[in-house]
Amino acid sequence: MDTEAQPTERDRSSRPSDSEETSDPEGQEGRSRFALVSRLAHWLPGGRISLTLLVLLVFALLLNRFVAQPFQIPSGSMESGLRVGDRVLVNKLAYRFGAEPRRGDVVVFDGTGYFGDADYIKRVVGVGGDRVVCCDREGRIQVNGRSVDESTYLYPGDVPSTVRFDVVVPGGTLFVLGDHRSESSDSRDRLGSPGGGMIPVDDVIGRADWIVWPSAHWTRLERPDAYARVPAGKGPHG
């Protein structure tokens, strides 16, 4: 008697066809990608090491362009918090997706046409609709009628401002000052210029969030509490 098991009709119907046995789109796609990587690695001098470095370089460039970018502090206008030669990491996503600069933020902006053909770093003192006045009876800057205690970041020995002003910040712009007021060229110096010393929000590159170099000065730049009780501005927001 023949003892070998014979397939039933059901067994035969459940077996994959030849085409099913040989068809594997995902596997073929994976092999194609692997072959492409192999060809690229073979083409590049240095092989896979060079390819890995190239991928990392492209990733770093994209990160620098769209997410975060380091900037070096060129002057003492933001001392004593930011010293000459410090490198800050600027968050380029801080004001995307509907967010706006806030009073107290340290921002980097393109000063072309307003301050000069360069990037600048300053602290936001007024936003669109704010009335910014210098100064109250105690020499403090007022924003929307509220005196601001800037002692936590103002350079020791400096006064809030030796320049008197009373401005309403147009919508879509910022009024900015350096922390080292006696050494800073900022919105105060351009009150009579086109634009009135105001910085368009669209020209803001991002918010300085970290000091990343030198390592001994590494720290996060927090928004001060000085503006926490400042009421919303009543001026035009544009």
C-alpha positions as CSV (number, residue, x, y, z in Angstrom):
1,M,0.0,0.0,0.0
2,D,1.2,3.4,-0.9
3,T,1.7,5.3,2.5
4,E,2.8,8.7,1.1
5,A,0.2,11.3,2.0
6,Q,-1.6,12.6,-1.0
7,P,-2.8,16.2,-1.2
8,T,-6.5,16.7,-1.2
9,E,-8.3,19.1,-3.5
10,R,-8.4,21.6,-0.6
11,D,-4.6,21.2,-0.1
12,R,-4.0,21.8,-3.7
13,S,-6.2,25.0,-3.8
14,S,-4.5,26.4,-0.7
15,R,-1.0,26.2,-2.1
16,P,0.3,29.5,-3.5
17,S,0.7,29.7,-7.3
18,D,4.0,29.9,-8.9
19,S,3.4,33.7,-9.4
20,E,2.6,34.1,-5.7
21,E,5.7,32.2,-4.7
22,T,8.0,34.4,-6.8
23,S,6.2,37.8,-6.3
24,D,7.6,39.9,-3.4
25,P,7.3,43.7,-4.2
26,E,8.6,44.8,-0.8
27,G,11.6,42.6,-1.0
28,Q,12.3,43.7,-4.5
29,E,12.0,47.3,-3.4
30,G,14.3,46.8,-0.5
31,R,16.9,45.1,-2.7
32,S,16.6,48.0,-5.2
33,R,17.3,50.5,-2.5
34,F,20.2,48.4,-1.2
35,A,21.6,48.2,-4.8
36,L,21.3,52.0,-5.2
37,V,23.1,52.6,-1.9
38,S,25.8,50.1,-3.0
39,R,26.3,51.9,-6.3
40,L,26.5,55.3,-4.6
41,A,29.0,53.9,-2.1
42,H,31.0,52.4,-4.9
43,W,30.9,55.7,-6.9
44,L,32.1,57.9,-4.0
45,P,35.8,57.9,-3.0
46,G,35.9,56.3,0.4
47,G,32.9,54.1,-0.1
48,R,30.3,53.8,2.7
49,I,32.2,56.0,5.1
50,S,32.0,58.9,2.6
51,L,28.3,58.2,1.9
52,T,27.5,58.3,5.6
53,L,29.3,61.6,6.0
54,L,27.5,63.0,3.1
55,V,24.1,62.0,4.5
56,L,25.1,63.6,7.9
57,L,26.2,66.8,6.1
58,V,22.9,67.1,4.2
59,F,21.0,66.5,7.5
60,A,23.0,69.1,9.3
61,L,22.4,71.7,6.5
62,L,18.7,71.0,6.5
63,L,18.7,71.4,10.3
64,N,20.6,74.6,10.1
65,R,18.3,76.0,7.4
66,F,15.0,75.2,8.9
67,V,15.2,74.2,12.6
68,A,18.1,75.7,14.6
69,Q,21.2,77.7,13.7
70,P,24.2,78.8,15.7
71,F,25.2,82.5,15.8
72,Q,28.3,84.1,17.3
73,I,27.9,87.2,19.4
74,P,30.0,90.0,17.7
75,S,29.7,92.8,20.3
76,G,29.0,93.7,23.9
77,S,25.6,95.1,23.3
78,M,23.9,92.2,25.1
79,E,26.2,91.9,28.0
80,S,26.4,90.8,30.7
81,G,24.2,87.8,29.7
82,L,25.8,87.4,26.2
83,R,29.5,88.1,25.9
84,V,31.6,88.7,22.9
85,G,32.4,85.4,21.2
86,D,29.6,83.4,22.8
87,R,27.7,81.2,20.4
88,V,23.9,81.0,20.8
89,L,21.6,78.4,19.3
90,V,18.7,80.2,17.6
91,N,15.4,78.3,17.4
92,K,13.9,79.0,13.9
93,L,10.7,77.2,14.7
94,A,9.9,79.4,17.7
95,Y,7.7,81.8,15.7
96,R,6.3,79.4,13.1
97,F,2.8,77.9,13.1
98,G,1.1,81.1,14.4
99,A,3.4,82.0,17.3
100,E,4.7,85.5,17.7
101,P,7.7,87.1,19.5
102,R,6.9,88.1,23.1
103,R,8.2,90.9,25.3
104,G,11.5,89.8,26.9
105,D,12.5,87.3,24.1
106,V,16.0,87.6,22.8
107,V,15.7,87.5,19.0
108,V,18.0,87.4,16.0
109,F,16.9,89.4,13.0
110,D,18.0,90.5,9.6
111,G,18.7,94.2,9.9
112,T,19.0,94.9,6.2
113,G,17.3,98.3,5.5
114,Y,16.8,99.1,9.2
115,F,20.0,98.6,11.2
116,G,22.5,97.6,8.5
117,D,23.4,94.7,6.2
118,A,23.9,92.1,8.9
119,D,22.1,90.0,11.5
120,Y,21.5,91.5,14.9
121,I,20.6,90.2,18.4
122,K,18.4,92.2,20.8
123,R,15.7,91.9,23.4
124,V,12.1,92.5,22.5
125,V,10.7,95.3,24.7
126,G,7.5,96.2,22.7
127,V,5.3,94.2,20.3
128,G,2.6,95.4,17.9
129,G,0.1,97.7,19.7
130,D,2.3,98.5,22.7
131,R,3.1,102.0,23.9
132,V,6.7,102.1,25.1
133,V,7.8,105.2,27.1
134,C,11.1,106.3,28.7
135,C,10.9,106.9,31.4
136,D,8.9,106.9,34.7
137,R,9.9,108.9,37.8
138,E,12.3,106.2,38.8
139,G,14.0,106.0,35.4
140,R,12.3,102.8,34.4
141,I,10.9,102.0,31.0
142,Q,7.1,101.8,30.8
143,V,5.1,99.5,28.5
144,N,1.4,100.1,28.3
145,G,1.5,102.2,31.5
146,R,3.3,99.5,33.5
147,S,6.9,100.1,34.7
148,V,9.3,97.3,33.9
149,D,12.0,96.2,36.4
150,E,14.9,95.2,34.1
151,S,17.4,94.7,36.9
152,T,17.7,90.9,36.2
153,Y,19.3,91.4,32.8
154,L,20.3,95.1,32.4
155,Y,24.1,95.6,32.4
156,P,25.3,96.6,35.9
157,G,25.7,100.3,36.2
158,D,23.6,101.1,33.1
159,V,20.3,103.0,33.2
160,P,17.3,101.8,31.1
161,S,17.9,104.6,28.7
162,T,19.4,108.0,28.4
163,V,17.3,108.7,25.3
164,R,13.7,109.9,26.0
165,F,11.0,108.4,23.8
166,D,7.3,107.8,23.6
167,V,6.3,105.4,20.8
168,V,3.5,103.2,19.8
169,V,4.7,100.0,18.1
170,P,2.9,99.4,14.8
171,G,1.3,96.0,14.2
172,G,3.7,93.4,12.7
173,T,6.8,95.1,14.2
174,L,8.9,95.0,17.3
175,F,10.7,97.6,19.5
176,V,14.1,96.1,20.5
177,L,16.8,97.1,22.9
178,G,20.2,95.7,23.9
179,D,20.8,94.7,27.5
180,H,24.0,96.8,27.6
181,R,22.2,100.0,26.9
182,S,25.2,102.3,27.0
183,E,26.9,100.1,24.3
184,S,23.9,99.1,22.2
185,S,22.7,100.6,18.9
186,D,19.0,99.7,18.8
187,S,15.5,101.0,18.2
188,R,16.2,104.2,20.2
189,D,18.8,105.3,17.7
190,R,16.5,105.1,14.7
191,L,13.3,106.7,16.0
192,G,13.5,109.4,13.3
193,S,14.6,107.0,10.5
194,P,12.3,105.3,8.0
195,G,10.5,102.6,10.0
196,G,11.0,104.5,13.2
197,G,13.5,101.9,14.5
198,M,10.9,99.1,14.5
199,I,11.8,95.6,13.3
200,P,9.3,93.8,11.0
201,V,8.4,90.4,12.6
202,D,8.9,88.9,9.2
203,D,12.6,89.7,9.4
204,V,13.1,87.8,12.7
205,I,15.2,84.7,12.1
206,G,14.4,83.1,15.4
207,R,14.6,83.2,19.2
208,A,18.0,82.7,20.9
209,D,17.3,79.8,23.3
210,W,20.7,78.5,24.4
211,I,24.2,79.6,24.9
212,V,26.1,76.6,23.6
213,W,29.7,77.8,23.6
214,P,32.0,78.2,25.5
215,S,31.0,75.2,27.5
216,A,31.6,77.1,30.8
217,H,28.9,79.6,29.8
218,W,26.4,77.0,28.6
219,T,22.9,77.9,29.7
220,R,19.3,78.2,28.6
221,L,18.1,81.8,27.9
222,E,14.8,82.1,29.8
223,R,12.2,84.8,29.3
224,P,12.4,87.2,32.3
225,D,9.4,87.8,34.5
226,A,9.8,91.6,34.1
227,Y,6.9,91.7,31.5
228,A,4.6,89.2,33.1
229,R,2.2,92.0,34.4
230,V,2.3,94.2,31.4
231,P,-1.2,94.6,30.0
232,A,-2.0,94.1,26.3
233,G,-1.4,97.2,24.1
234,K,-4.3,99.4,23.0
235,G,-2.6,100.7,19.9
236,P,-3.3,99.5,16.4
237,H,-2.2,95.9,15.7
238,G,-2.3,96.1,12.0
